[in-house]
Amino acid sequence: MSSSKLVNKGEQDFTLLENLAGEIDEIPEDSIISKTIADNEQFKAVLFGFSPGQGLSEHRVPQNAVLHFLEGEAQVTLGNEQRQAWPGAWVHMPPDLPHSIRARSAVKMLLLMLKR
């Protein structure tokens, strides 16, 4: 697992994750892992790991959200559209957009929820 660093130089605090995908070592079979890596007044960042076939059923969130796929392949449904996501895929979702995710292989994904 990559080390997380919180550094305070007297001006501002910041967090550096040297290997974001490495923050999740292994995804157990038939499992979903989530790890909150930041949560403040502006945003919440959650790292997800999905084993093949796992996912999140259709839901909505009341704020803007961003998905960034780090590893693996997934099917993403955004409203009425189905798309494939691979490493490097980036999705912005406006508030209340119905969406779901289904992993086709082991997937690591960063979710950013932007708070109002």
C-alpha positions in Angstrom: 0.0 0.0 0.0 1.3 3.5 -0.9 1.9 5.8 2.0 -0.3 8.8 2.6 1.3 12.0 3.7 -0.2 15.0 5.4 2.2 17.9 5.4 1.8 21.2 7.2 4.3 23.8 6.3 2.6 26.5 8.3 0.7 27.9 5.3 -1.6 25.2 4.1 -2.2 21.5 4.8 -2.2 19.2 1.9 -2.5 15.4 1.2 -0.2 13.6 -1.2 -1.1 10.0 -2.2 1.9 8.7 -4.2 -0.1 5.9 -5.8 -3.8 6.4 -5.6 -4.7 2.9 -7.0 -2.2 1.4 -4.6 -4.3 2.6 -1.7 -6.5 -0.5 -2.2 -4.2 -3.6 -2.1 -6.5 -6.4 -3.0 -10.2 -6.6 -3.8 -11.7 -9.8 -2.4 -13.9 -11.9 -4.6 -17.6 -10.8 -4.8 -16.8 -7.6 -2.9 -16.9 -3.8 -3.1 -14.4 -1.8 -1.1 -14.6 1.9 -0.4 -12.1 4.1 1.3 -12.7 7.8 2.1 -9.4 9.6 1.3 -10.6 13.2 1.9 -13.7 14.8 3.3 -14.0 18.6 3.9 -16.4 21.5 3.3 -15.7 21.6 -0.5 -15.6 17.9 -1.5 -15.5 14.3 -0.5 -13.2 11.8 -2.3 -13.8 8.1 -2.1 -11.7 5.4 -3.6 -13.7 2.3 -4.7 -12.6 -1.2 -5.6 -15.0 -3.5 -7.3 -14.4 -7.2 -8.0 -15.7 -8.5 -11.4 -19.5 -8.4 -11.6 -19.9 -6.1 -8.7 -21.3 -2.6 -8.9 -23.6 0.1 -7.7 -27.2 -0.1 -8.6 -28.9 3.0 -10.1 -29.0 5.9 -7.7 -28.8 9.7 -7.7 -26.8 12.2 -5.7 -27.8 15.8 -5.0 -24.4 17.3 -5.9 -22.0 17.4 -8.9 -19.9 14.2 -8.9 -16.8 13.0 -10.9 -15.8 9.4 -11.6 -12.2 8.7 -12.6 -11.4 5.1 -13.5 -7.9 4.1 -12.5 -7.9 0.3 -13.3 -10.1 -2.2 -15.0 -13.2 -2.0 -17.2 -16.7 -1.1 -16.2 -20.1 -0.5 -17.8 -21.4 2.9 -16.7 -25.0 3.9 -17.1 -25.6 7.7 -17.2 -29.3 8.6 -17.5 -30.4 6.5 -20.5 -26.9 6.1 -21.9 -24.7 3.1 -21.4 -20.9 3.5 -21.9 -17.7 1.5 -21.3 -15.1 2.9 -19.0 -11.4 2.0 -19.0 -8.4 3.3 -17.1 -8.2 7.0 -17.6 -11.9 7.4 -18.2 -13.3 10.5 -16.5 -17.0 11.3 -16.1 -18.7 14.5 -14.7 -22.3 14.0 -13.5 -24.6 16.9 -12.7 -26.8 16.7 -9.6 -29.6 14.2 -9.7 -28.4 12.3 -12.8 -29.4 8.6 -12.4 -26.3 6.5 -12.8 -25.0 3.0 -12.1 -21.7 1.1 -12.4 -21.0 -2.6 -13.1 -17.4 -3.9 -13.1 -16.5 -6.2 -16.0 -13.1 -6.8 -14.5 -11.5 -5.8 -11.2 -12.0 -2.0 -11.1 -10.4 0.8 -9.0 -12.2 4.1 -9.3 -12.1 7.5 -7.6 -15.4 9.3 -6.8 -15.3 13.0 -6.1 -18.5 14.6 -4.7 -18.4 18.3 -4.9 -20.3 19.9 -2.1 -22.4 23.0 -2.6 
